[in-house]
Amino acid sequence: MGSRIWKSIAFVAPLSGLALLMGFGEQIDEGACSGTLAFEKSRQLLEERPEVLDIAPGSFRWEGDCRFAMQGYADVATAGAPSRRTFELLVALEPRSHRWQEVSFSMGD
């Protein structure tokens, strides 16, 4: 009977430890904003524009409060040959829906 108890304890103890670790382990901050996800969303928003043929990101920076700005060059389809223009795109994480959205987009000459 004593060996059964030890076998049960040997089986249950690691599972209990794992459950405690999962419950009280490293917490992920739900309010944190991932710069990597923001960068990928910025690229996706630019690639979805029909006039943009290709992009060359120049800089990507945090603007605060889950807002990120991407600047660089975009090759844009025009009536003649493609034109290279500067752009700036600002994306933000919508706190209620937890989705990335385009806040502003500007394209220079």
C-alpha positions in Angstrom: 0.0 0.0 0.0 2.8 2.4 0.8 4.3 2.0 -2.7 1.0 3.0 -4.3 0.9 6.2 -2.4 4.5 7.1 -3.4 3.7 6.2 -7.1 0.6 8.5 -6.9 2.6 11.3 -5.3 5.4 10.9 -7.9 2.8 11.2 -10.7 0.7 14.0 -9.3 3.4 16.2 -7.9 5.0 17.2 -11.3 1.5 17.9 -12.7 0.6 20.1 -9.7 3.9 22.0 -10.1 3.2 22.5 -13.8 -0.3 23.8 -13.0 1.1 26.2 -10.4 3.7 27.5 -12.8 1.1 28.0 -15.5 -1.1 29.9 -13.1 1.5 32.1 -11.4 4.2 32.1 -14.0 5.3 34.9 -16.2 2.3 37.1 -16.9 1.9 38.7 -20.3 0.9 42.3 -20.2 -2.4 42.5 -22.2 -1.8 46.3 -22.8 1.6 45.8 -24.4 2.0 46.6 -28.1 4.2 44.5 -30.3 6.4 46.5 -32.6 6.9 43.5 -34.8 3.1 43.1 -35.3 2.8 46.8 -36.0 5.6 46.7 -38.5 3.9 43.7 -40.3 0.5 45.4 -40.2 2.1 48.6 -41.7 3.6 46.6 -44.6 0.3 44.9 -45.2 -1.7 48.1 -45.3 0.8 49.6 -47.8 0.7 46.4 -50.0 -3.1 46.5 -50.1 -3.1 49.9 -51.8 -3.6 49.3 -55.6 -1.3 52.1 -56.7 1.7 50.9 -54.6 4.0 48.6 -56.5 6.8 48.1 -54.0 8.0 49.7 -50.7 11.3 50.3 -49.2 10.9 51.1 -45.5 13.3 53.6 -44.2 12.5 53.9 -40.5 10.0 52.5 -38.0 9.5 54.2 -34.7 7.2 54.1 -31.7 5.0 57.1 -31.3 3.6 56.2 -27.8 0.2 54.8 -26.7 0.4 51.8 -29.1 1.1 54.0 -32.1 3.9 53.3 -34.6 5.1 55.3 -37.6 6.7 53.9 -40.7 8.5 56.1 -43.2 10.3 55.2 -46.4 9.9 55.1 -50.2 7.1 53.6 -52.3 7.1 52.9 -56.0 3.7 54.1 -57.2 2.0 53.3 -60.5 1.4 56.4 -62.6 0.2 57.0 -66.1 3.8 56.8 -67.4 6.6 55.0 -65.6 6.4 54.1 -61.9 7.3 57.0 -59.6 9.2 56.8 -56.4 7.6 58.8 -53.5 8.2 59.2 -49.8 5.5 58.0 -47.5 4.6 58.0 -43.8 2.1 55.6 -42.3 0.9 55.8 -38.7 -0.8 52.7 -37.3 -2.4 52.2 -33.8 -3.8 49.4 -31.8 -7.5 50.0 -31.2 -7.9 49.3 -27.4 -11.5 48.0 -27.6 -11.2 45.6 -30.5 -7.5 44.9 -30.1 -7.0 45.4 -33.9 -4.4 47.4 -35.7 -5.8 50.3 -37.8 -4.4 52.9 -40.1 -4.5 56.3 -38.4 -2.9 58.4 -41.1 -1.2 58.0 -44.4 0.7 60.6 -46.4 2.7 60.4 -49.6 5.0 63.1 -50.8 6.3 63.8 -54.3 
